[in-house]
Amino acid sequence: MGCCNSCLKPESEKWSHQSQQQQQQRRRPSLSLQAAEGSGGGGRGREVPAFDQFSLAELREATNGFSPKNVVSESGDKAPNVVYKGRLQNRRWIAVKKFTKSAWPDPKQFAEEAWGVGKLRHRRLANLIGYCCEGDERLLVTEYMPNDTLAKHLFHWENQTIEWAMRLRVAFYIAEALEYCSNEERPLYHDLNAYRVLFDEDGDPRLSCFGLMKNSRDGKSYSTNLAYTPPEYLRNGRVTPESVIFSFGTVLLDLLSGKRIPPTHALDMIRDKNTLVLMDSHLEGNFSTEEATTLVDLASQCLQYEPRDRPDTKKLVTTLELLQRKSEVPSHIMMGLEKQHEEAPPLQQPLSPMGEACSRMDLTAIHQILVTTHYRDDEVTNELSFQEWTQQMRDMLEARKRGDFAFRDKEFKTAIECYSQFIDVGTMISPTVYARRSLCHLLCDQPDAALRDAMQAQCLYPDWPTAFYMQAVALAKLNMQGDSLDMLNEAAKLEEKRQKNTRVS
């Protein structure tokens, strides 16, 4: 006799194991996009993930426990923060900025700020793809840019200095990023400087989205030397759109000179018509004097003492667009960089919704799928005597029923207890119960037990894709990424085989 599918009605109630606040955040509109060439898109078909909330466990795993070896930058005396390189379960590389709780004591305010920045998507930004706000932790997650900062390439270069045409491209691309942010009503950018300009896997410059959020709720917005700070910020401590233009002017000075020159000193040189003295000697004269004069003039306008005398972002873009040269030459060629391939190879097999959910470590989606499929995948035959049916079956099915109700209602510990009662009797066997208990163990942060249950489900039903998928998730939680990927591929192959057999029959 097989497992009795009529004992329980199919259940389709959705749930989330997140807190009430997290549920509210999850219900906001999805912010994914297929990157496009338009002003609001990303670049050349690159897909930017939807903005989402990450768990601390996910980010801890991605950064190898926030290992010092994964630190890519540290800054901020007033509000210290650290940026780590990490890799998600879906193989995507990320950058994770970690704040102290004192920087953002109010979790709601931090979440609201993050969601505001997370709405932005543009090919000239290193886009914000998520955040984490658990306990004392405050973290932001962005696309990872593998080719360092403008500051390193300008001031600390090892192989070659940046050629003139590429410097003009950097100025233009960052101006485009600022114009987009301004048009999207996020005109304030905090502490714009050469360290905020990052180079992606193609060698294209992108503006870090970290500057779109303050370093803290009440902390200073500018952490650089006061000599580079907008004069109005020194007067009243406020950042305005015009302040951002002033800071862009300091970046133009960096591009012109190849070194950090205080704006007041640079303006004195410009007034004395010592433009050539301002130029980076490492260019060895390989630049257009006319273009350099235009760039110097634009920098001078940006650095005006009175905010009202500075140009707007539209003027920046219009002026710099006319200076673009070598548009057909890829950025990584001009930069002398080997093109990066940061994304891991894709899975060998296409994934079903269950496979996609497991590859994303989306336990909520896995739960919904298991609830929807109910016990349809159980194909194990259970032979029971009449005595076993009358005396034991009712108790076992009642235990499984209680387990299913607890599973549906996110009472994971209760579900584990009830499913264990069903399994321990040993009269009936059910791969689905093992898969459900495996997920409960994962949701209770017990990956070892989850892996054992998933393996037991495979023993009972050797060709069941779900058993392999659950093993893949448990292995990933145990930091066994290679084995996890193998299991995902094996499950996908089994699903493909099952679909072919269904079509033939």
N, C-alpha and C positions, 0 to 999 in steps of 0.2 A: 504494500500500500504506500503510495507516495504521500508527501506532505500535503495537508489539507488546506488548499488555497481559499476555501469558502469560509474558513473559521474567522478570518479577519477581513473587514471591508478595506478596499484600497484607500490609502490616505494620500492627500496631496497638499496638506497644509505646509506652508513655507515658514522657515524660521531663520533666525540668525543667532549665533552664539556670542555675538558682540554685545557690549553694554548698550543701554538705552541711548546714550549719546552717540555711540558708533552707529547704531541703527539709523538715527536721524541723519548722520552724515552720508550713510550708504544710499539713502533715498533721494539724494540730490541728483540732478541730471548727470549722465555720463559725459565725460569730457574727452573722449577719444577722438582721433582724427586720422584720416589718411593724408599724410603730408603732401602738399601741393605747391606749385610754384607761385600761387597768388600771394597777396600781401598777408593773408591770414593763415597760410599753410606752412608746412615744413618743407623739406627739400627733396626733389627728385624721387618721389614715391616712397620715401622712408616713412614708415608708420610709427607714430608717437603713441605710446600707451595711454589709456584712459587715466585720468587723475584718480587716485584712490587712497585709501587708508591702509597702511601696512601694520602688521603686528610687530612688537619688539622682537619676538622670537624669529620672525622672518629676516629682519635686518641684522640681528645678531648672527644668524647663520650665514647670511650673505657676506658679512664682513669678517668671517672667521672669529667671531667673538669680539668684534671691534679691536682686532689685533693691531698693535703698534706698527707692524709690517705693512698694514693696509692704509696707513695715514698718508694722505697726499698733500695736506696743508693744515697749518695751525695758525690762528690769528686772534687778535682781540684781547686787550688787557682789561677793558671795561666790562666786556661781556664775552669771555673766552668761548671759542667754538673750534671744533675739529672736523675736517672733512676726510672721510674714508672712501676707498674704492671697494666695491662689492659686486657680487654676482648673484642674481636671483635664480630660483629653481627653474625658470623658463629660459635660463642661459643668458639673459640680458645683463650687460654690465651697467652698474649704477654708481653714482656718487651720493654719499650720505653725510649730511651736515648735522653734527650733534651739538646741541646747545645745553647749557646748564638750566636747571629749573628756575634759578633766580632770574635768568634772562626773560623767561616767559612764565611767571607764576600762575597765570590764569590759563588753563588748558583750552577753554572755549575761545578765548581771544587768539591764541596761537592757531587753533584749527580754522577759525574764520579768516585769518590772514593768509594761511596756506591755501585755502580754497579760492581766495581772491586771485592769488598768483597762479594757481593751478588752472584757471580758466584760459590763460594765455597759451597759444600755440603758434610758433613761427619758426621758419627755417633758419633764422638768424639768432635764435635763442637756444641755449642749453636748457631745455624745457623742464619744468617741475612736474614730476609724475606721481608724487605722493608725499605723505607725511606720516608720522607716528606720534601719538600722544598718550603714553601709558605711564601711570604713576608719576615719577619725577622726570621721565624722559621726554625730550622735545627734539624731534628729528625731521629733517627735510630730505627728500629723495629726488634726484634729478638724473637726466641722461648723463652718461659718463663721456667725457671728452679726453681721448687718449694722448693727444699731442701737445700737452703742456699749455703754458700761458704766454700771452704777448710779452709780459715782463721777462720771462726766461729767454725768449727768442730775440728780444731787443737788447737786453742788458747783460745776459749771461750765456750768449750763444757759444756753441762749441764747434759746429761744422761750418756754418756760413751765416752771414748776416742776412737780414730780410731785404730783398731787392726793392727798388723804388715802386714798381708797378704793384707789388704785393702790399706795400704799405698803404698805397691808395685804396686797394681793395679792402683792407682791414677797416680803414676809416669809413668807407662807404657802407660796408655790411653792418657795422655797429650803429651808424646813423640810421639805417633802415630798421634795425631792432628798436631803437629809441622812438622812431616815428610810429612804429606799430604799437608799442606800449602806450604812447601818448594818445593815439587814436582809439585804443581800447580803454581809455580812462584810467590807465596806470602810469602816469607820467613821472612819478617820483622814483628815482633810482639812487640808492644810498652808496656813497663812496665809490663812484665810478673811477676806475684806474686800470693800468695795464695788467694787473693781476686778475681783473674781472673778465678779461677777454681770453677765451679758450679756443683751442683748435680741435676740430672733430676728426674722425677717422679719414676724411677726405682732405684734411689740411685746411678746411674752410674755417674762418674765424666766427665765433659765436659769442654772444653776450651771456654771461652767467645769470641765471634767474635768481640766484641768492641775493643779489643786490636789490631786488624788487621788494624784499622784506627787510625790515630793520634787524639789527643784530640783537635787539631786545625790545621789550615793550617800552621802556623808558630810557634805555641807554642811548649813547651818542650814535648818530648816523654816520659820522665820519671818524675813521680811526687812523688815517694817514697823517703825515706831518702837517702841522697847521699852515705851513707855507703853501700847501696845495689846496687848501680848503676855501670854498667860496666866501667872499668877504661878508655877505649877508648872514651866513651861518655863524660866523664869529660874532656878529652883532646880536642875533636873536635866537640862535640854536635851532632854527627851522630850515627844513629842506623844501625848496620850491622847484617847479619845473625849470626855472631859469638857473637854479643851482646845478642841475644836471647838465645844462649846456656849458656852464663854466668848467665842470669836471671833464666834459668831452673835449674842451679846449686843451686841458692838460694832457690828455691822451694824444691829441694832434701834435703837441710839442714833443712828446715821447717819440712819435713816429718820425718827426722831422730830425730830431737831434740824436736819437739813439741813446739818450741818457735822461736822467731826471733833472730838469731845470726848473727852479721856482718860477711861477708865472710872472712875478714882478720883474725878475731879472730878464726873462725872455722878452717882456714888453719893452723894457729899456733898450734891448738889442734891436728890436723891430723898429722902434721909434728912431734909432740912430741909423736905420737902414743897413744893419749888419746881418742881413739875411743869410749870406753865405757862411758867416761865422757860426750861425745857428745850426747849419746842416751837419748831419752825421758824416764824419770823415771816413767811416768804413764804406760808405757808398762810392768813394773814390771818384766823385764827380759824375757818376752814372745816373743822372736824373735830369729832368727838364726844368730849366730855370723858371720858365713861365708857369709850369704846374706847381713848382715849389713856392713861387710867389703867391699863387692863388691859395695854396694851403696855409701859408703863413698869415695871409690876410684873413682867412676864415678863423684861424686860431685866435688872432687878435680880436676879432669881433666876439668870439665866445668868451674871452677873458676880460671883457669890459667890466669896470667896477660896478656900474649901475645895471641891475638885472634887466631893466626895460631896454637897454641898448644891445642886448644879445640877440642873435637870430633864433628862430624857432626850428624845430626838427625838420619841417618841410624844406626850409632854406638849406639846411645841412645836406639833405639827400639830393636836392636839385643841383647844388654846387658840386658835390663830390661825384655824382653820376657822370658829369661831363668830363671828369678826369680819368675815367676808367680806361685802361689799356690791357692788352693781352687777355681779353675776355675768353678766348678760346683755350688758354693754357690752364689746366687744372691747378688748384692751389697747392696740392702736395708736390707737384713738380717745381713750382716757383719756390716753395719752402725747402726743397731738398729733402723731403720726407718720404719714407716708404709708406705706401698706402696701408692703413691698418685694417685688419679684419677681426674686429673685436667680438662679433657675434659668433657663438658656437655653431657648429654644423647642425642643421635641422634634423629632426627625427627622420628615420628612414621610411617610416610608414605614416600615411595620413591618420589623424586621430578623430575618434568619435567624440561626442559631447562628454562622455565619461573620461576618455583619454585626455581631452583638453583640460577638464577640471582637475585631473590628477597632475598633469604637467604644470599647472599653475599653482598647485597646492591649495586649491580652493575647496576647503572642507565643507563649506556651506553648499556649494553646487553638488558635491559628491553626495551629501546627505539627501538633497532633493531628488537626485536621480535614483538613489536606493529606495526612497519612499515611493517614488512613482512606479518603479519596476516591480515593487512588492516582492513576491516570491516566485515570479515567473521563470527565473533562471534555475531554480532548483529542479534538477533532473535525476535526483537520487531516489532509488526505490527503497522503502522501508517495509520489511515484512514483520508484522506484529501478530501475536496470537490473540485470541478473543479475550483471554484473561488480562493480557497486557493492555489491550484496548480499554477494557472496562475499568481497570484499576490505576493505570499509569498515564494513559493518553490524555485524560481530562486534565490532570495536574500539569503535565508537560505543556500542553497547548495553552493552558491558563498562564503558565509562567512566560511562554513566548508572547502571548497576547499582552501581558503587562509590560514586557520588555519593549514591544513595538509601540505601545502608547508612550512609554517613557522616552523611547528613541525619537518619536515624533515631537514630543513636548520638550526636547532638549534637556532632559534629566538623565545625563549620560551615566552617572554612577549607578543610578537605579537600573538603567537599561543593562549595564554590565552584570549587575547582580542577577537580574531576571534571566538574561540569556545564559548566564553560567549555570543557573538551576536547570534550564532546559538541556544544556549540553552535558552536564554532569550525570544525569540519569542514564544517558547513553542509549536509550531505546530507539530514538529517531536521530537522524543526522541531517544537517541542513547547511550547505555552503553559504547560503544567504545570511544565516544567523552569525556565522563566523565573520563574514564581511561586515555586517552591521556592528558586531562587537569590536572588530578591528578599528572601524571609524570612531567608535566611542572612546577607545583607548587613545587614539590620536588626539581627539578633542580634550582628553584629560592629560595630555602631555606624557603618554606612556608608549613611545614608539617601539620599544622592544616587544611588549605584549601585543601591539598592533601587528608587528611583523609575524609573530608566531601564529596569530589567528589567520592572517592572510595566507600563510604557508599551509595551514591546516585546510583552509578552503580549497586550495589547489590540490591537496592530496585527495580530497573528496571528489573533486571535479577537475581533473587535470587540464581540460581544454577550455576552462572558463576564463574569459578575458578579465573579468572584474577581480578575480583572485590575484592576477598578475599586476593589475593597476594598483590595488591596495598595497601590494608588496613594494611597488615603485614609490608610493608616497611615504611608506614607513622607512624605506632605505634612504630616501632623501632627507627625512627628519634625522636620521642617524649619520648624516654627512657622508653617505656612500653614494656619491653622485654618479659615478660610472655604472655601478650596478643598477641604480635607479633608472638610468637612461636605457639600459639593456632590457629591463623589465617593461618599460613603456613600449619599446619596439616589439617585444615578444607579444604583448597584449594586442597591439595594433595588427600584427600578423594573424593572430587567432581570430580577431574580429573580421578581417578581410576574408579569411578562409570560411568563416561561418556565413558571411554574406553571399559568397560564391555558391556554397552548398544550398542555401535557401533559394537562390535564383534557378539553380539546376533542377531542384525538386519542384 
